[in-house]
Amino acid sequence: MLIINKKVQDALRQNQAVVALESTIISHGMPYPTNVKVALEVESTINKTGAIAATIGIIDGDIIVGMTHEQIEEFGSRQGIVKVSGRDLAYVTSKKLWGSTTVAATMIIAKMAGIDVFVTGGIGGVHRGAELTYDVSNDLDELSKTRLIVVCAGPKAILDVEKTVEYLETKGVPLVGYQTDTLPLFYTRTSDINVPIRLDTPQDIAKLYVCQAEMELRPSVLVANPISEEDSVDHVKMDQWIKESLTKAKALGIKGKEETPFLLKKIVELSGGESLEANTKLIINNAKLGAEIALSLAKERR
C-alpha cells in the first residue's frame, strides 16, 4: 500500500516543490545515531528553502512517502531492515516487511507518488571487475527508464567510474555537472573524467528537465554536484582506502547487495571517520541543491 504523508500530498496538489529522499542511507549507510541525525538534518535543509522533504521507506509492507521523525528514528535503530532495490519491492511489500529504499527503488516510488526531484549521496553503477562478475547496479537501468531529476555527488567512489559513465551514455542518460566540467567522485570534488553537460544554475537544470519531459524522453537527468572544496577528501588517500576495502571484501567473499554497505563501513574505519564526515557533508550539500532545483521546477510549471 502506498501511503503519502498529508503534507506531501497537499504540496503535490498545489504544484509546490517536493524532494524525495532514500532510506538506505539511514539503515545501511551510516551507524546509529549518526544516521538519524543526518537524515533529519537533510530534511531540515530542504524544508528551510521552502520545499518539502519526503523520505521514503517501507514499514510493515506499507510504502511510506514522507516518513515522520519518529519513523526515521525507529528506522535508524532497528535491525534486520531489508535493503530494497527494484526487484525487491513486491516481495517486501507482500511479506509485510520493513525495507529501506535504494536509489532505484526510491526512483520508482517517487514516480508513483508524482515527485520529480530526488536527492541521494552517490549512485550505484558498474562495479570494479564487472567484466568478470557482471555486477552492475540496478540504479543505472532505472536512471535510463524512469524520468526524474536525480541529484548526487557522482557515482560512489568504490565503483569503476569510467565504465559507469560509459553505461550512462549508452543508455541515453543526460549527465550534468553542476558548476563543474569534471565528474565529482563522491568523497572527492574533481576527477580527470569530463562531464558531457555543464549547467550552472538550478533554473537551467529545471528547464532541461522540462524539455526532457516535453519530448517524452524516458531517462532521468542525472546531476553530479561536487562536494565543497573544504570537505573534499584527498583522492590518493581515498583510492588506497578503497583498494584495501575491496581486498578485504574479496577475502571474506562479500559480494552483491552486501558489498557496498561493507565497503563504506570499512572505508570509515580506515579513514578514521574522515569518509563518514565527508558523506554527511555531501548529502546535505546535495539536499540544498535539490531543493533549489525543485523550487525552480515548480516555477517553470506555473
C-alpha positions as CSV (number, residue, x, y, z in Angstrom):
1,M,0.0,0.0,0.0
2,L,1.3,3.5,-0.9
3,I,0.8,6.0,1.9
4,I,1.7,9.6,1.1
5,N,2.1,12.0,4.0
6,K,-0.6,14.6,4.0
7,K,1.9,17.5,3.9
8,V,3.5,15.9,0.8
9,Q,0.1,15.2,-0.8
10,D,-1.0,18.8,-0.3
11,A,2.3,20.2,-1.7
12,L,2.0,18.0,-4.8
13,R,-1.7,19.0,-5.4
14,Q,-0.6,22.7,-5.2
15,N,2.4,22.2,-7.5
16,Q,4.8,23.0,-4.7
17,A,8.4,21.8,-4.6
18,V,8.9,18.3,-3.2
19,V,12.1,16.4,-2.9
20,A,12.3,12.6,-2.4
21,L,14.9,11.1,-0.2
22,E,16.1,7.5,0.1
23,S,16.2,5.5,3.3
24,T,19.1,3.1,2.6
25,I,21.5,5.8,3.9
26,I,19.6,5.5,7.2
27,S,19.6,1.8,7.6
28,H,22.7,0.7,5.8
29,G,24.8,3.8,5.0
30,M,25.7,5.2,8.4
31,P,25.9,4.0,12.1
32,Y,23.2,4.9,14.7
33,P,22.7,7.6,15.9
34,T,24.6,9.5,13.2
35,N,22.2,8.1,10.6
36,V,19.1,9.6,12.2
37,K,20.9,13.0,12.9
38,V,21.9,13.3,9.3
39,A,18.6,12.2,7.9
40,L,16.8,14.8,10.0
41,E,19.4,17.5,9.1
42,V,18.9,16.7,5.4
43,E,15.1,17.1,5.7
44,S,15.6,20.4,7.6
45,T,17.9,21.7,4.9
46,I,15.3,21.1,2.3
47,N,12.4,22.4,4.4
48,K,14.2,25.6,5.2
49,T,14.3,26.5,1.5
50,G,10.5,26.3,1.2
51,A,10.5,22.9,-0.4
52,I,9.0,19.8,1.2
53,A,11.2,16.8,2.1
54,A,9.8,13.3,1.6
55,T,11.9,10.5,3.0
56,I,10.7,7.2,1.5
57,G,10.8,3.8,3.3
58,I,8.7,0.6,3.7
59,I,7.2,-0.2,7.1
60,D,5.3,-3.5,7.7
61,G,4.8,-3.7,3.9
62,D,3.4,-0.2,3.5
63,I,5.4,2.2,1.3
64,I,5.7,5.5,3.1
65,V,6.3,8.7,1.2
66,G,7.2,11.3,3.8
67,M,8.3,9.4,6.9
68,T,7.7,11.1,10.3
69,H,10.6,11.9,12.6
70,E,9.5,9.0,14.8
71,Q,9.6,6.6,11.9
72,I,13.0,7.8,10.8
73,E,14.3,7.3,14.4
74,E,13.0,3.8,14.5
75,F,14.4,3.1,11.1
76,G,17.8,4.2,12.2
77,S,17.9,2.0,15.3
78,R,16.1,-1.1,14.0
79,Q,17.9,-4.2,13.0
80,G,17.1,-6.5,10.0
81,I,15.7,-3.9,7.6
82,V,15.8,-5.3,4.1
83,K,17.8,-3.3,1.5
84,V,15.3,-2.9,-1.3
85,S,16.1,-2.4,-5.0
86,G,13.5,-2.5,-7.8
87,R,13.3,-6.3,-7.9
88,D,12.6,-6.5,-4.1
89,L,9.7,-4.0,-3.9
90,A,6.9,-6.5,-4.5
91,Y,8.5,-9.2,-2.2
92,V,9.0,-6.8,0.7
93,T,5.5,-5.3,0.5
94,S,3.8,-8.7,0.0
95,K,5.6,-10.1,3.1
96,K,4.8,-7.1,5.2
97,L,8.5,-6.4,5.9
98,W,10.5,-3.3,6.7
99,G,12.6,-2.1,3.8
100,S,15.0,0.7,3.1
101,T,14.9,2.0,-0.5
102,T,17.9,2.2,-2.7
103,V,18.3,4.8,-5.5
104,A,16.4,2.5,-7.9
105,A,13.5,1.7,-5.5
106,T,13.2,5.3,-4.4
107,M,13.0,6.5,-8.0
108,I,10.2,4.0,-8.8
109,I,8.2,5.1,-5.7
110,A,8.9,8.8,-6.3
111,K,7.5,8.5,-9.8
112,M,4.4,6.6,-8.4
113,A,3.8,9.5,-6.0
114,G,4.3,12.2,-8.6
115,I,7.6,13.6,-7.3
116,D,10.1,14.8,-9.9
117,V,13.2,15.6,-7.8
118,F,15.2,13.0,-5.9
119,V,18.4,13.6,-3.8
120,T,20.8,11.0,-2.8
121,G,24.5,10.7,-1.8
122,G,26.0,8.8,-4.7
123,I,24.5,6.5,-7.4
124,G,25.4,2.8,-7.8
125,G,27.0,1.8,-11.1
126,V,29.4,-0.6,-12.7
127,H,31.5,-2.4,-10.1
128,R,35.2,-2.9,-10.4
129,G,35.8,-6.2,-12.1
130,A,32.3,-6.2,-13.7
131,E,33.8,-7.6,-16.9
132,L,34.1,-10.9,-14.9
133,T,31.3,-10.6,-12.4
134,Y,28.7,-8.7,-14.4
135,D,28.0,-6.7,-11.2
136,V,26.1,-3.6,-12.4
137,S,23.8,-1.7,-10.1
138,N,20.1,-1.6,-10.9
139,D,20.4,2.1,-10.4
140,L,21.7,2.6,-13.9
141,D,18.8,0.8,-15.6
142,E,16.3,2.7,-13.5
143,L,18.0,6.0,-14.5
144,S,17.5,5.0,-18.1
145,K,13.8,4.4,-17.9
146,T,12.3,6.5,-15.0
147,R,12.4,10.2,-15.7
148,L,13.3,12.3,-12.6
149,I,15.9,14.8,-11.7
150,V,18.4,12.9,-9.6
151,V,21.0,14.9,-7.6
152,C,24.1,13.1,-6.4
153,A,27.8,13.7,-5.7
154,G,28.7,11.5,-8.6
155,P,29.0,7.7,-8.7
156,K,30.1,6.0,-5.5
157,A,34.0,6.1,-5.5
158,I,34.2,2.3,-4.9
159,L,32.9,1.8,-8.5
160,D,34.6,1.6,-11.9
161,V,33.6,5.2,-12.6
162,E,34.7,5.3,-16.2
163,K,32.6,2.2,-17.1
164,T,29.7,3.7,-15.2
165,V,29.9,6.9,-17.3
166,E,30.0,4.8,-20.5
167,Y,27.0,2.8,-19.4
168,L,25.1,6.1,-18.7
169,E,26.0,7.3,-22.2
170,T,24.9,4.0,-23.8
171,K,21.5,4.3,-22.0
172,G,21.0,7.9,-23.1
173,V,21.1,9.4,-19.5
174,P,22.0,13.1,-19.6
175,L,24.9,13.5,-17.1
176,V,25.1,17.1,-15.9
177,G,28.0,18.6,-13.9
178,Y,26.7,21.3,-11.7
179,Q,29.1,24.2,-11.9
180,T,31.9,21.8,-13.0
181,D,33.4,20.5,-16.2
182,T,34.7,17.3,-14.5
183,L,32.9,14.5,-12.7
184,P,32.9,14.6,-8.9
185,L,33.8,11.2,-7.3
186,F,31.5,11.2,-4.2
187,Y,34.1,11.9,-1.5
188,T,36.3,13.8,-3.9
189,R,35.5,17.1,-5.6
190,T,37.1,16.5,-9.0
191,S,38.4,13.9,-11.3
192,D,40.0,13.6,-14.8
193,I,36.7,12.5,-16.3
194,N,34.9,15.2,-18.2
195,V,31.1,15.6,-17.9
196,P,29.2,15.9,-21.3
197,I,27.0,18.8,-20.0
198,R,27.7,21.6,-17.6
199,L,24.9,23.8,-16.1
200,D,25.5,26.5,-13.6
201,T,22.0,27.3,-12.1
202,P,19.1,25.3,-10.7
203,Q,16.9,27.1,-13.2
204,D,18.9,25.7,-16.2
205,I,18.6,22.2,-14.8
206,A,14.8,22.6,-14.3
207,K,14.5,23.9,-17.9
208,L,16.5,20.9,-19.2
209,Y,14.2,18.5,-17.4
210,V,11.0,20.3,-18.7
211,C,12.4,19.8,-22.3
212,Q,13.2,16.1,-21.5
213,A,9.6,15.6,-20.4
214,E,8.1,17.6,-23.3
215,M,9.9,15.4,-25.8
216,E,8.8,12.3,-23.8
217,L,12.4,11.1,-23.4
218,R,12.4,8.4,-20.7
219,P,15.8,8.8,-18.9
220,S,16.4,10.8,-15.8
221,V,18.5,13.9,-15.7
222,L,21.5,13.0,-13.5
223,V,23.0,15.9,-11.8
224,A,26.5,15.5,-10.3
225,N,27.1,18.1,-7.6
226,P,30.7,18.3,-6.3
227,I,31.4,18.2,-2.6
228,S,32.8,21.5,-1.3
229,E,36.5,22.2,-1.5
230,E,37.0,22.2,2.3
231,D,35.1,18.9,2.7
232,S,36.7,17.0,-0.2
233,V,38.9,14.0,0.7
234,D,42.3,13.6,-0.9
235,H,41.9,11.4,-4.0
236,V,45.1,9.4,-3.4
237,K,44.3,8.6,0.2
238,M,40.7,7.6,-0.7
239,D,41.8,5.4,-3.6
240,Q,44.2,3.5,-1.2
241,W,41.4,3.0,1.4
242,I,39.1,1.7,-1.4
243,K,41.6,-0.8,-2.7
244,E,42.2,-2.1,0.9
245,S,38.5,-2.4,1.4
246,L,38.0,-4.2,-1.8
247,T,40.7,-6.7,-1.0
248,K,39.1,-7.4,2.4
249,A,35.7,-7.9,0.8
250,K,37.1,-10.3,-1.7
251,A,38.9,-12.3,1.0
252,L,35.7,-12.6,3.0
253,G,33.6,-13.5,0.0
254,I,31.3,-10.5,0.3
255,K,29.5,-9.5,-2.9
256,G,26.2,-8.5,-4.4
257,K,23.9,-6.2,-2.4
258,E,26.0,-6.6,0.8
259,E,29.2,-5.4,-0.8
260,T,28.5,-1.6,-0.9
261,P,27.5,-1.3,2.8
262,F,30.6,-3.4,3.8
263,L,32.9,-1.3,1.7
264,L,31.5,2.0,3.0
265,K,31.8,0.8,6.6
266,K,35.4,-0.4,6.0
267,I,36.4,2.9,4.4
268,V,35.1,4.7,7.5
269,E,37.3,2.6,9.7
270,L,40.4,3.0,7.5
271,S,39.9,6.8,7.2
272,G,39.4,7.3,10.9
273,G,35.9,8.7,10.3
274,E,37.0,11.2,7.6
275,S,34.9,9.5,4.9
276,L,31.8,9.5,7.2
277,E,32.2,13.2,7.8
278,A,32.5,13.8,4.0
279,N,29.5,11.6,3.3
280,T,27.5,13.7,5.8
281,K,28.6,17.0,4.2
282,L,27.9,15.9,0.6
283,I,24.4,14.7,1.2
284,I,23.5,18.0,2.9
285,N,25.1,19.8,0.0
286,N,23.0,17.8,-2.4
287,A,19.9,18.4,-0.4
288,K,20.3,22.2,-0.7
289,L,20.8,22.0,-4.5
290,G,17.9,19.5,-4.9
291,A,15.6,21.8,-3.1
292,E,16.6,24.8,-5.2
293,I,16.0,22.7,-8.4
294,A,12.6,21.6,-7.1
295,L,11.6,25.2,-6.4
296,S,12.8,26.2,-9.9
297,L,10.9,23.4,-11.5
298,A,7.7,24.4,-9.7
299,K,8.1,27.9,-11.1
300,E,8.7,26.6,-14.6
301,R,5.4,24.7,-14.5
302,R,3.2,27.6,-13.3
